[in-house]
Amino acid sequence: MDKQTLVEEMKNRGVYDAAFIPVEKIPFDPELRKSCNPKRCQGFGKNWGCPPAVGEINTLITNAKSYDSALVYQTVHQLEDSFDFEGIQAGGARHKQITNDISELVKQELGGSVLQLSAGGCTVCDTCSKVEDHPCRFPEKAIHSVSAYGIYVSKLAKLCGLNYNNGENTVTMFGIFFFHEKE
């Protein structure tokens, strides 16, 4: 299927909007990785898709930059008000469900090696094996955290023509598929 048809199919599965961008235009900032810490994130040290287990920031950026294209997508979730913590958590859970729902479709359509990132840590498994100090059960399906890669998401959204904020009393979450254009 062509790119527009892929985006439409993603929207049919719950994605709000999506856009393609050359990887060379993605704004990386290693300093943003500092937001990944045990005081700010429940996944820190407990998920293979999150720091520190996911790897060193410069190595991750180099890996992401080894791809030439990216498909950025977003989900938008309604909140009762801007302090609706439960709504934000429910939006995060829904984002992860949508991410898992579109993963195989997008990877199949993009072909070849695909690096998948999303808001929060990996949710392929109900409980990450990192919690028990066991190896990742499904490394080929693992989804890494966008934050772990130091991606400046608000700037990325603007470059893609996507809204970073989709209105009052909403939470918007992002994911990215890095891939190589088919020749």
N, CA and C atoms as a LAMMPS dump frame, in Angstrom:
ITEM: TIMESTEP
0
ITEM: NUMBER OF ATOMS
549
ITEM: BOX BOUNDS ff ff ff
-5.0000000000000000e+02 5.0000000000000000e+02
-5.0000000000000000e+02 5.0000000000000000e+02
-5.0000000000000000e+02 5.0000000000000000e+02
ITEM: ATOMS id mol type element x y z
1 1 1 N 0.841 -1.186 0
2 1 2 C 0 0 0
3 1 3 C 0.876 1.235 0
4 2 1 N 0.38 2.325 -0.541
5 2 2 C 1.156 3.553 -0.575
6 2 3 C 1.117 4.238 0.8
7 3 1 N 1.921 5.291 0.946
8 3 2 C 2.051 5.958 2.246
9 3 3 C 0.731 6.531 2.748
10 4 1 N -0.029 7.174 1.875
11 4 2 C -1.29 7.777 2.299
12 4 3 C -2.285 6.713 2.757
13 5 1 N -2.313 5.586 2.056
14 5 2 C -3.205 4.493 2.436
15 5 3 C -2.781 3.922 3.788
16 6 1 N -1.475 3.824 4.021
17 6 2 C -0.976 3.346 5.308
18 6 3 C -1.42 4.283 6.427
19 7 1 N -1.282 5.585 6.226
20 7 2 C -1.707 6.56 7.237
21 7 3 C -3.214 6.433 7.489
22 8 1 N -3.998 6.277 6.445
23 8 2 C -5.449 6.121 6.617
24 8 3 C -5.778 4.854 7.403
25 9 1 N -5.063 3.77 7.131
26 9 2 C -5.297 2.531 7.881
27 9 3 C -4.903 2.7 9.346
28 10 1 N -3.834 3.449 9.611
29 10 2 C -3.439 3.733 10.993
30 10 3 C -4.535 4.533 11.696
31 11 1 N -5.12 5.501 10.99
32 11 2 C -6.206 6.306 11.559
33 11 3 C -7.423 5.424 11.857
34 12 1 N -7.683 4.46 10.989
35 12 2 C -8.789 3.525 11.226
36 12 3 C -8.572 2.71 12.495
37 13 1 N -7.332 2.589 12.919
38 13 2 C -6.988 1.813 14.11
39 13 3 C -6.758 2.692 15.334
40 14 1 N -7.106 3.967 15.26
41 14 2 C -7.054 4.826 16.434
42 14 3 C -6.013 5.929 16.429
43 15 1 N -5.131 5.962 15.432
44 15 2 C -4.139 7.032 15.334
45 15 3 C -4.87 8.316 14.952
46 16 1 N -4.502 9.426 15.56
47 16 2 C -5.131 10.722 15.261
48 16 3 C -4.593 11.286 13.954
49 17 1 N -3.251 11.295 13.821
50 17 2 C -2.627 11.79 12.6
51 17 3 C -1.217 11.214 12.506
52 18 1 N -0.638 11.297 11.32
53 18 2 C 0.704 10.755 11.101
54 18 3 C 1.341 11.47 9.921
55 19 1 N 2.665 11.471 9.885
56 19 2 C 3.397 12.117 8.796
57 19 3 C 4.762 11.462 8.633
58 20 1 N 5.272 11.524 7.425
59 20 2 C 6.604 11.016 7.127
60 20 3 C 7.597 12.168 7.151
61 21 1 N 8.832 11.863 7.571
62 21 2 C 9.88 12.885 7.635
63 21 3 C 11.234 12.208 7.411
64 22 1 N 12.152 12.892 6.712
65 22 2 C 13.51 12.353 6.613
66 22 3 C 14.178 12.386 7.995
67 23 1 N 14.894 11.343 8.333
68 23 2 C 15.536 11.261 9.649
69 23 3 C 16.495 12.42 9.876
70 24 1 N 17.137 12.895 8.833
71 24 2 C 18.096 13.994 8.988
72 24 3 C 17.452 15.262 9.546
73 25 1 N 16.133 15.375 9.458
74 25 2 C 15.435 16.558 9.983
75 25 3 C 14.96 16.383 11.428
76 26 1 N 15.079 15.183 11.979
77 26 2 C 14.584 14.938 13.338
78 26 3 C 15.508 15.606 14.35
79 27 1 N 14.946 16.42 15.253
80 27 2 C 15.763 17.116 16.252
81 27 3 C 16.071 16.229 17.467
82 28 1 N 17.318 15.825 17.566
83 28 2 C 17.794 15.049 18.714
84 28 3 C 18.519 15.993 19.664
85 29 1 N 18.373 15.763 20.953
86 29 2 C 19.083 16.541 21.962
87 29 3 C 19.392 15.621 23.132
88 30 1 N 20.649 15.203 23.274
89 30 2 C 21.012 14.278 24.359
90 30 3 C 20.619 14.778 25.742
91 31 1 N 20.519 16.095 25.916
92 31 2 C 20.142 16.654 27.22
93 31 3 C 18.72 16.258 27.626
94 32 1 N 17.859 16.004 26.639
95 32 2 C 16.476 15.626 26.941
96 32 3 C 16.397 14.277 27.641
97 33 1 N 17.407 13.477 27.509
98 33 2 C 17.441 12.159 28.143
99 33 3 C 17.388 12.295 29.668
100 34 1 N 17.769 13.458 30.176
101 34 2 C 17.752 13.668 31.628
102 34 3 C 16.34 13.567 32.207
103 35 1 N 15.318 13.705 31.356
104 35 2 C 13.946 13.55 31.843
105 35 3 C 13.652 12.092 32.196
106 36 1 N 14.479 11.189 31.7
107 36 2 C 14.353 9.765 32.05
108 36 3 C 15.13 9.532 33.345
109 37 1 N 14.415 9.554 34.444
110 37 2 C 15.049 9.315 35.737
111 37 3 C 13.991 8.74 36.68
112 38 1 N 14.429 8.098 37.765
113 38 2 C 13.466 7.427 38.645
114 38 3 C 12.475 8.365 39.337
115 39 1 N 12.78 9.641 39.424
116 39 2 C 11.853 10.585 40.061
117 39 3 C 10.725 10.994 39.117
118 40 1 N 10.961 10.912 37.808
119 40 2 C 9.972 11.376 36.826
120 40 3 C 9.287 10.258 36.059
121 41 1 N 9.851 9.043 36.101
122 41 2 C 9.307 7.978 35.256
123 41 3 C 9.266 6.652 35.992
124 42 1 N 8.107 6.018 35.961
125 42 2 C 7.94 4.722 36.629
126 42 3 C 8.652 3.598 35.895
127 43 1 N 8.968 3.794 34.622
128 43 2 C 9.621 2.744 33.839
129 43 3 C 11.127 2.713 33.996
130 44 1 N 11.715 3.76 34.573
131 44 2 C 13.17 3.834 34.683
132 44 3 C 13.703 2.629 35.454
133 45 1 N 14.588 1.898 34.805
134 45 2 C 15.226 0.741 35.429
135 45 3 C 14.34 -0.485 35.535
136 46 1 N 13.106 -0.403 35.028
137 46 2 C 12.155 -1.503 35.163
138 46 3 C 11.633 -1.994 33.813
139 47 1 N 12.216 -1.502 32.727
140 47 2 C 11.696 -1.807 31.405
141 47 3 C 12.855 -1.813 30.414
142 48 1 N 12.906 -2.83 29.561
143 48 2 C 13.978 -2.929 28.569
144 48 3 C 13.922 -1.797 27.55
145 49 1 N 12.775 -1.147 27.397
146 49 2 C 12.635 -0.056 26.438
147 49 3 C 12.967 1.304 27.018
148 50 1 N 13.363 1.344 28.289
149 50 2 C 13.654 2.596 28.989
150 50 3 C 15.09 2.594 29.516
151 51 1 N 15.612 3.783 29.828
152 51 2 C 16.922 3.861 30.471
153 51 3 C 16.904 3.211 31.848
154 52 1 N 18.004 2.781 32.326
155 52 2 C 19.286 2.744 31.614
156 52 3 C 19.44 1.516 30.707
157 53 1 N 18.518 0.546 30.788
158 53 2 C 18.658 -0.714 30.063
159 53 3 C 18.658 -0.555 28.547
160 54 1 N 17.967 0.456 28.027
161 54 2 C 17.837 0.614 26.579
162 54 3 C 19.168 0.988 25.923
163 55 1 N 20.079 1.563 26.683
164 55 2 C 21.401 1.88 26.138
165 55 3 C 21.792 3.334 26.325
166 56 1 N 23.02 3.614 25.969
167 56 2 C 23.606 4.943 26.119
168 56 3 C 23.04 5.875 25.048
169 57 1 N 22.755 7.11 25.408
170 57 2 C 22.054 8.056 24.547
171 57 3 C 22.735 8.266 23.195
172 58 1 N 24.029 8.469 23.163
173 58 2 C 24.694 8.731 21.884
174 58 3 C 24.667 7.518 20.964
175 59 1 N 24.718 6.329 21.539
176 59 2 C 24.598 5.103 20.749
177 59 3 C 23.2 4.995 20.153
178 60 1 N 22.19 5.329 20.946
179 60 2 C 20.812 5.271 20.461
180 60 3 C 20.581 6.283 19.335
181 61 1 N 21.099 7.492 19.51
182 61 2 C 20.941 8.519 18.471
183 61 3 C 21.632 8.074 17.187
184 62 1 N 22.828 7.539 17.304
185 62 2 C 23.555 7.043 16.129
186 62 3 C 22.756 5.952 15.43
187 63 1 N 22.176 5.053 16.212
188 63 2 C 21.364 3.986 15.634
189 63 3 C 20.161 4.567 14.895
190 64 1 N 19.446 5.493 15.514
191 64 2 C 18.273 6.091 14.869
192 64 3 C 18.67 6.816 13.59
193 65 1 N 19.798 7.501 13.614
194 65 2 C 20.255 8.238 12.439
195 65 3 C 20.763 7.328 11.325
196 66 1 N 20.905 6.047 11.607
197 66 2 C 21.33 5.11 10.555
198 66 3 C 20.183 4.805 9.59
199 67 1 N 18.964 5.167 9.956
200 67 2 C 17.803 5.026 9.072
201 67 3 C 17.662 6.309 8.262
202 68 1 N 16.952 6.246 7.148
203 68 2 C 16.806 7.463 6.344
204 68 3 C 15.436 8.11 6.438
205 69 1 N 14.432 7.367 6.893
206 69 2 C 13.07 7.916 6.955
207 69 3 C 12.402 7.554 8.271
208 70 1 N 11.373 8.318 8.602
209 70 2 C 10.608 8.03 9.811
210 70 3 C 9.126 8.321 9.558
211 71 1 N 8.299 7.549 10.209
212 71 2 C 6.853 7.758 10.214
213 71 3 C 6.48 8.136 11.644
214 72 1 N 6.06 9.366 11.829
215 72 2 C 5.701 9.894 13.15
216 72 3 C 4.179 9.846 13.255
217 73 1 N 3.678 9.333 14.375
218 73 2 C 2.227 9.286 14.569
219 73 3 C 1.872 9.812 15.947
220 74 1 N 0.604 10.206 16.082
221 74 2 C 0.149 10.732 17.351
222 74 3 C -1.246 10.198 17.67
223 75 1 N -1.5 10.111 18.961
224 75 2 C -2.837 9.799 19.452
225 75 3 C -3.249 10.958 20.354
226 76 1 N -4.543 11.235 20.383
227 76 2 C -5.07 12.339 21.188
228 76 3 C -6.169 11.78 22.077
229 77 1 N -6.128 12.174 23.343
230 77 2 C -7.069 11.647 24.331
231 77 3 C -7.697 12.791 25.109
232 78 1 N -9.004 12.737 25.275
233 78 2 C -9.757 13.758 26.009
234 78 3 C -9.538 13.6 27.521
235 79 1 N -9.491 14.732 28.212
236 79 2 C -9.368 14.775 29.667
237 79 3 C -10.552 15.543 30.241
238 80 1 N -10.884 15.284 31.487
239 80 2 C -11.939 16.07 32.141
240 80 3 C -11.48 17.506 32.349
241 81 1 N -10.208 17.662 32.722
242 81 2 C -9.593 18.971 32.884
243 81 3 C -8.09 18.777 32.844
244 82 1 N -7.336 19.86 32.933
245 82 2 C -5.883 19.76 32.791
246 82 3 C -5.201 19.061 33.972
247 83 1 N -5.938 18.793 35.035
248 83 2 C -5.388 18.09 36.197
249 83 3 C -5.867 16.641 36.268
250 84 1 N -6.448 16.135 35.209
251 84 2 C -7.03 14.795 35.163
252 84 3 C -5.937 13.732 35.016
253 85 1 N -5.274 13.416 36.131
254 85 2 C -4.173 12.455 36.126
255 85 3 C -4.639 11.075 35.675
256 86 1 N -5.805 10.647 36.137
257 86 2 C -6.339 9.344 35.723
258 86 3 C -6.607 9.322 34.221
259 87 1 N -7.095 10.442 33.677
260 87 2 C -7.333 10.555 32.239
261 87 3 C -6.042 10.486 31.443
262 88 1 N -4.999 11.107 31.977
263 88 2 C -3.689 11.05 31.323
264 88 3 C -3.185 9.608 31.312
265 89 1 N -3.326 8.926 32.44
266 89 2 C -2.91 7.521 32.501
267 89 3 C -3.727 6.661 31.546
268 90 1 N -5.033 6.893 31.48
269 90 2 C -5.89 6.144 30.562
270 90 3 C -5.497 6.443 29.113
271 91 1 N -5.161 7.701 28.826
272 91 2 C -4.688 8.065 27.487
273 91 3 C -3.399 7.359 27.143
274 92 1 N -2.493 7.262 28.129
275 92 2 C -1.236 6.54 27.915
276 92 3 C -1.471 5.072 27.629
277 93 1 N -2.396 4.469 28.371
278 93 2 C -2.719 3.057 28.149
279 93 3 C -3.341 2.871 26.769
280 94 1 N -4.225 3.785 26.375
281 94 2 C -4.852 3.7 25.047
282 94 3 C -3.816 3.898 23.946
283 95 1 N -2.882 4.831 24.152
284 95 2 C -1.803 5.052 23.18
285 95 3 C -0.995 3.772 22.996
286 96 1 N -0.659 3.133 24.095
287 96 2 C 0.132 1.896 24.015
288 96 3 C -0.651 0.785 23.321
289 97 1 N -1.955 0.72 23.561
290 97 2 C -2.791 -0.275 22.888
291 97 3 C -2.809 -0.012 21.382
292 98 1 N -2.981 1.243 20.993
293 98 2 C -2.973 1.597 19.576
294 98 3 C -1.61 1.289 18.967
295 99 1 N -0.549 1.627 19.689
296 99 2 C 0.808 1.344 19.221
297 99 3 C 0.977 -0.148 18.962
298 100 1 N 0.557 -0.97 19.906
299 100 2 C 0.66 -2.423 19.714
300 100 3 C -0.209 -2.887 18.548
301 101 1 N -1.391 -2.268 18.373
302 101 2 C -2.311 -2.651 17.3
303 101 3 C -1.771 -2.331 15.908
304 102 1 N -1.018 -1.239 15.768
305 102 2 C -0.522 -0.849 14.444
306 102 3 C 0.867 -1.391 14.138
307 103 1 N 1.558 -1.902 15.136
308 103 2 C 2.961 -2.282 14.998
309 103 3 C 3.224 -3.232 13.834
310 104 1 N 2.555 -4.363 13.796
311 104 2 C 2.825 -5.359 12.749
312 104 3 C 2.45 -4.839 11.374
313 105 1 N 1.303 -4.151 11.273
314 105 2 C 0.881 -3.584 9.997
315 105 3 C 1.947 -2.648 9.448
316 106 1 N 2.382 -1.689 10.274
317 106 2 C 3.345 -0.688 9.82
318 106 3 C 4.676 -1.349 9.473
319 107 1 N 5.152 -2.241 10.319
320 107 2 C 6.428 -2.909 10.044
321 107 3 C 6.361 -3.706 8.743
322 108 1 N 5.254 -4.368 8.509
323 108 2 C 5.085 -5.139 7.274
324 108 3 C 5.089 -4.201 6.061
325 109 1 N 4.397 -3.1 6.156
326 109 2 C 4.309 -2.178 5.027
327 109 3 C 5.613 -1.44 4.763
328 110 1 N 6.346 -1.106 5.822
329 110 2 C 7.605 -0.384 5.643
330 110 3 C 8.721 -1.324 5.198
331 111 1 N 8.619 -2.6 5.575
332 111 2 C 9.587 -3.609 5.156
333 111 3 C 10.958 -3.431 5.778
334 112 1 N 11.738 -4.48 5.72
335 112 2 C 13.11 -4.432 6.208
336 112 3 C 13.205 -4.186 7.695
337 113 1 N 14.326 -3.635 8.083
338 113 2 C 14.593 -3.323 9.488
339 113 3 C 13.83 -2.067 9.892
340 114 1 N 13.1 -2.156 10.993
341 114 2 C 12.329 -1.015 11.501
342 114 3 C 12.633 -0.851 12.988
343 115 1 N 12.897 0.384 13.388
344 115 2 C 13.082 0.729 14.795
345 115 3 C 11.825 1.441 15.246
346 116 1 N 11.171 0.908 16.283
347 116 2 C 9.919 1.488 16.757
348 116 3 C 10.107 2.129 18.119
349 117 1 N 9.665 3.388 18.227
350 117 2 C 9.691 4.138 19.484
351 117 3 C 8.279 4.593 19.8
352 118 1 N 7.992 4.769 21.091
353 118 2 C 6.68 5.261 21.494
354 118 3 C 6.781 5.966 22.838
355 119 1 N 5.715 6.639 23.198
356 119 2 C 5.646 7.288 24.506
357 119 3 C 5.709 6.213 25.587
358 120 1 N 6.543 6.42 26.574
359 120 2 C 6.669 5.451 27.661
360 120 3 C 7.502 4.257 27.25
361 121 1 N 7.583 3.311 28.122
362 121 2 C 8.378 2.115 27.864
363 121 3 C 7.626 1.09 27.048
364 122 1 N 8.293 0.012 26.776
365 122 2 C 7.728 -1.077 25.987
366 122 3 C 6.564 -1.728 26.735
367 123 1 N 5.52 -2.072 25.989
368 123 2 C 4.357 -2.738 26.578
369 123 3 C 3.974 -3.999 25.806
370 124 1 N 4.944 -4.557 25.093
371 124 2 C 4.66 -5.789 24.349
372 124 3 C 4.224 -6.89 25.324
373 125 1 N 4.877 -6.957 26.462
374 125 2 C 4.526 -7.942 27.498
375 125 3 C 3.749 -7.243 28.615
376 126 1 N 2.859 -7.961 29.258
377 126 2 C 2.115 -7.379 30.382
378 126 3 C 3.054 -6.938 31.495
379 127 1 N 4.058 -7.756 31.783
380 127 2 C 5.087 -7.423 32.767
381 127 3 C 6.443 -7.609 32.103
382 128 1 N 7.23 -6.559 32.077
383 128 2 C 8.549 -6.629 31.445
384 128 3 C 9.457 -7.568 32.228
385 129 1 N 10.202 -8.403 31.507
386 129 2 C 11.123 -9.347 32.144
387 129 3 C 12.279 -8.64 32.838
388 130 1 N 12.474 -7.359 32.557
389 130 2 C 13.519 -6.572 33.224
390 130 3 C 13.27 -6.529 34.733
391 131 1 N 12.005 -6.518 35.146
392 131 2 C 11.643 -6.468 36.557
393 131 3 C 12.229 -7.669 37.301
394 132 1 N 12.309 -8.802 36.608
395 132 2 C 12.836 -10.037 37.209
396 132 3 C 14.291 -10.296 36.819
397 133 1 N 14.939 -9.308 36.205
398 133 2 C 16.315 -9.431 35.719
399 133 3 C 16.508 -10.588 34.745
400 134 1 N 15.513 -10.799 33.884
401 134 2 C 15.602 -11.791 32.819
402 134 3 C 15.74 -11.053 31.493
403 135 1 N 16.304 -11.711 30.483
404 135 2 C 16.421 -11.072 29.163
405 135 3 C 15.048 -10.746 28.572
406 136 1 N 15.035 -9.814 27.656
407 136 2 C 13.805 -9.45 26.951
408 136 3 C 13.25 -10.68 26.244
409 137 1 N 11.957 -10.931 26.416
410 137 2 C 11.309 -12.101 25.815
411 137 3 C 11.156 -11.972 24.304
412 138 1 N 10.953 -10.749 23.823
413 138 2 C 10.688 -10.524 22.402
414 138 3 C 11.484 -9.328 21.875
415 139 1 N 12.818 -9.433 21.818
416 139 2 C 13.62 -8.276 21.384
417 139 3 C 13.263 -7.774 19.983
418 140 1 N 12.783 -8.654 19.11
419 140 2 C 12.414 -8.23 17.746
420 140 3 C 11.114 -7.423 17.729
421 141 1 N 10.34 -7.489 18.81
422 141 2 C 9.084 -6.733 18.907
423 141 3 C 9.186 -5.561 19.874
424 142 1 N 10.302 -5.435 20.556
425 142 2 C 10.451 -4.42 21.604
426 142 3 C 10.225 -3.01 21.058
427 143 1 N 9.597 -2.183 21.876
428 143 2 C 9.307 -0.792 21.532
429 143 3 C 10.028 0.089 22.546
430 144 1 N 10.947 0.91 22.056
431 144 2 C 11.722 1.77 22.946
432 144 3 C 11.018 3.104 23.173
433 145 1 N 11.405 3.769 24.233
434 145 2 C 10.852 5.065 24.61
435 145 3 C 11.4 6.177 23.722
436 146 1 N 10.52 7.054 23.24
437 146 2 C 10.939 8.225 22.468
438 146 3 C 11.89 9.077 23.316
439 147 1 N 11.57 9.263 24.58
440 147 2 C 12.403 10.079 25.473
441 147 3 C 13.8 9.515 25.623
442 148 1 N 13.919 8.202 25.627
443 148 2 C 15.223 7.563 25.783
444 148 3 C 16.179 7.941 24.663
445 149 1 N 15.637 8.314 23.492
446 149 2 C 16.446 8.677 22.328
447 149 3 C 16.708 10.173 22.237
448 150 1 N 16.229 10.943 23.213
449 150 2 C 16.502 12.375 23.233
450 150 3 C 15.883 13.131 22.067
451 151 1 N 14.695 12.735 21.659
452 151 2 C 14.032 13.404 20.54
453 151 3 C 13.198 14.568 21.066
454 152 1 N 13.386 15.712 20.469
455 152 2 C 12.675 16.928 20.849
456 152 3 C 11.307 16.88 20.161
457 153 1 N 10.32 16.288 20.836
458 153 2 C 9.044 15.957 20.218
459 153 3 C 8.255 17.189 19.785
460 154 1 N 8.273 18.261 20.557
461 154 2 C 7.493 19.443 20.151
462 154 3 C 8.035 20.025 18.843
463 155 1 N 9.349 20.052 18.688
464 155 2 C 9.945 20.529 17.435
465 155 3 C 9.663 19.541 16.304
466 156 1 N 9.744 18.254 16.596
467 156 2 C 9.462 17.228 15.592
468 156 3 C 8.034 17.36 15.079
469 157 1 N 7.085 17.542 15.987
470 157 2 C 5.687 17.687 15.585
471 157 3 C 5.537 18.846 14.601
472 158 1 N 6.137 19.971 14.913
473 158 2 C 6.044 21.139 14.036
474 158 3 C 6.643 20.843 12.667
475 159 1 N 7.79 20.192 12.641
476 159 2 C 8.438 19.851 11.372
477 159 3 C 7.58 18.91 10.53
478 160 1 N 6.767 18.096 11.195
479 160 2 C 5.898 17.136 10.505
480 160 3 C 4.538 17.721 10.146
481 161 1 N 4.267 18.945 10.595
482 161 2 C 2.954 19.536 10.358
483 161 3 C 1.885 18.962 11.277
484 162 1 N 2.301 18.415 12.411
485 162 2 C 1.379 17.868 13.406
486 162 3 C 1.304 18.82 14.59
487 163 1 N 0.177 18.861 15.254
488 163 2 C 0.049 19.678 16.456
489 163 3 C 0.642 18.945 17.647
490 164 1 N 1.448 19.643 18.414
491 164 2 C 1.977 19.073 19.651
492 164 3 C 0.899 19.093 20.724
493 165 1 N 0.088 20.131 20.694
494 165 2 C -1.035 20.277 21.615
495 165 3 C -2.3 20.318 20.772
496 166 1 N -3.241 19.461 21.062
497 166 2 C -4.459 19.366 20.26
498 166 3 C -5.691 19.895 20.976
499 167 1 N -5.492 20.929 21.753
500 167 2 C -6.62 21.603 22.369
501 167 3 C -6.682 21.439 23.874
502 168 1 N -7.508 22.277 24.459
503 168 2 C -7.708 22.266 25.905
504 168 3 C -8.264 20.909 26.346
505 169 1 N -7.805 20.467 27.493
506 169 2 C -8.267 19.213 28.094
507 169 3 C -8.051 18.004 27.199
508 170 1 N -6.869 17.975 26.559
509 170 2 C -6.442 16.797 25.806
510 170 3 C -5.005 16.479 26.181
511 171 1 N -4.623 15.245 25.938
512 171 2 C -3.223 14.854 26.029
513 171 3 C -2.881 14.186 24.7
514 172 1 N -1.757 14.593 24.127
515 172 2 C -1.301 14.074 22.835
516 172 3 C -0.02 13.292 23.07
517 173 1 N 0.036 12.085 22.505
518 173 2 C 1.206 11.224 22.66
519 173 3 C 1.719 10.822 21.277
520 174 1 N 3.023 10.603 21.206
521 174 2 C 3.678 10.351 19.928
522 174 3 C 4.403 9.013 19.894
523 175 1 N 4.555 8.516 18.688
524 175 2 C 5.368 7.344 18.412
525 175 3 C 6.05 7.54 17.073
526 176 1 N 7.108 6.763 16.842
527 176 2 C 7.898 6.908 15.612
528 176 3 C 8.339 5.534 15.131
529 177 1 N 8.252 5.315 13.828
530 177 2 C 8.847 4.157 13.18
531 177 3 C 9.982 4.661 12.309
532 178 1 N 11.211 4.238 12.589
533 178 2 C 12.359 4.568 11.737
534 178 3 C 12.511 3.419 10.732
535 179 1 N 12.777 3.762 9.467
536 179 2 C 12.88 2.73 8.448
537 179 3 C 13.739 3.221 7.291
538 180 1 N 14.034 2.312 6.367
539 180 2 C 14.748 2.636 5.138
540 180 3 C 13.747 2.653 4.001
541 181 1 N 13.785 3.714 3.21
542 181 2 C 12.892 3.782 2.036
543 181 3 C 13.174 2.587 1.125
544 182 1 N 12.111 2.01 0.591
545 182 2 C 12.267 0.916 -0.353
546 182 3 C 12.857 1.466 -1.641
547 183 1 N 13.76 0.714 -2.191
548 183 2 C 14.398 1.16 -3.449
549 183 3 C 13.66 0.659 -4.649
